[in-house]
Amino acid sequence: MKSKTRRPRLFLFLFALNIAAAGNAGAEGPPIAISLDASQVGQRLLHVRSEIPVAPGPLTLLYPKWIPGEHGPTGPLANLVDLHLSAGGAELAWRRDPVEMYALHVVIPAGATRLVAEADFLFPGEGGNFTSGPGATTELAVISWNTVALYPQGTSADGLRIAPSLRLPAGWSYATALVKQGEDGGVIRFAPVSLTTLVDSPVLTGEHLVDLDLGSHAGAEHHLAIAADRAADLAAAADLAAPMRRLVEEALALFGARHYGSYHWLLSLSDHVQHFGLEHHESSDNRREEETLVSEASRRSLPILLAHEYVHSWNGRYRRPEGLLSPDYLSPMRGDLLWVYEGLTQHLGVLLPARAGFWTPEYYREQVAASAASLDTRSGRSWRPLADTAVAAQILFGTPRDGRPLRRGTDFYEESIFLWLDVDTILRERSQGRVTLDDFCRRFHGGANSAPAVVPYSRDDLVKTLNALVPYDWQAVLTDHVDRLQPRLPMSGVERAGWRLAYSDRPNAAIADAEARNEDRDWRFSLGFAVDKESVVEEVLPDSPAGRAGMVAGEKLLGVGGHVYTPRAVEAALAEAKGGSAPIEVLAANGDAVRIHRLEHRGGPRYPHLERIEGRPDVLADILRARAAAAAP
Ligand SMILES: [Zn+2]
């Protein structure tokens, strides 16, 4: 086998059992040829033709269901249409499994050695999460191979070899981690790879695309490819090259080794694709709003996404929780360790932009204060432990903001910042500053430079690695943060680092940037609600002046303090009520009812920040210090 993937013993066993059952479609026979015609991707349409080596008899074809990194059964099955199976030129009847929708049954006739599967994939115009959401416009597209892959059941995705080829719209450029082997008549042929690598290697393509060469680091090439709906949105792209090189150097200094042959950030900028990031071993699919590079506020938050997805190459793709291995995309994944997979990645994804010089330490602290304040107000903390936000991730992704305080969301991302700061500061305290979380990352994720590989781990492996660095009751630390109900956000890590959460009337810079980006207004920490650009209330904190006055999410604000509702009217009402005795009156439409809410708040504007704890050393300053030798002063 060509794959360098290391599997746990169980999967090796399954693999050995199943390879015989897959006829000659496995690693020993000819590859599956997937010819993808994306010339009509501007009309949100892909045509695919797969030629699959088969043996006569019953065969089950699968379509990827559990997409790595999406943490749920999210394969966009409803959009695979116009499917025709044939062998030797004769159409074959197929039947969907009545229980497993992602499995199709067909009988291969005697004498046939090749099954041809032709189908179309309809890119959704709206709805859907992650790669099931909108991903194509008239100017650009992100092609995720899982949306067009059909493969025989019985062989692991590592064991199936695929020869992919791709036709793009005339004049469009592309970027991908796949290696080009040749081009005939406008069809790009890529070197054969395993199904795992294919699904792990999306293609960014577009009419306006720049590919920034970030240079060779640790013997590997690094690229940032950006496609946008308008060429003008790429004008400032080149300015990203220098800080992105520092980001690479900081990540390599942190982990001590890389586990990819080359690395490609694929960044699409459009208001008509879904916005998210999806990690891969050698690339990442990053999708943001069109004005990302030209709006200051939007540009400042971009490095969180780019650093987060890059960190996943180590924490998520290389080191992966046992429960998140699905050998064939059909076996369910278990999210119980997502507070490591996503949580440690979130922590490092906020840390590295500071180390790389994208941000000042002050801006990092504003980000962390905003996260802390938000998590601390979740009333759902008293019924749902952090662990359950991870286990239930597949039902929590995409839940509305309405009801989030009591429901909680995918809190294992941001809340884990406080868990991993706790771990870092305990390591430092108990080793008199000799051991830090950087040492954990080097030991857990580092080793020697390598091509993509997977090394699974359990919660016990995590505890063992921590104990090998500094003996301590690490299981108890994790249990406290993850498994116990914590009605208030545990802040011991921040406090051991010399800082605490405090509130003042000074706006929080990270919240201000988020407001500019989302075109909403956030008064959760004073009045207790946030409002979108259509004047509709997005979220109400139950234990707040708005919550106690009976405001609910979904209401449309009509007036505040005797004036027609505008954000300025709220600011004026806050200032006027400060220190007075009168409540702030809010007029709101709820369905066809109009109601007056009286909000008892006399504290004026209120925003979260981190403030120094006098007498304690500023450990956070050292956590944020650049590590790379070539770092700018
Ligand atoms: Zn992630």
Residues whose N, C-alpha, C, O or C-beta is under 5 A from the ligand:
A	BS01	ZN	E342
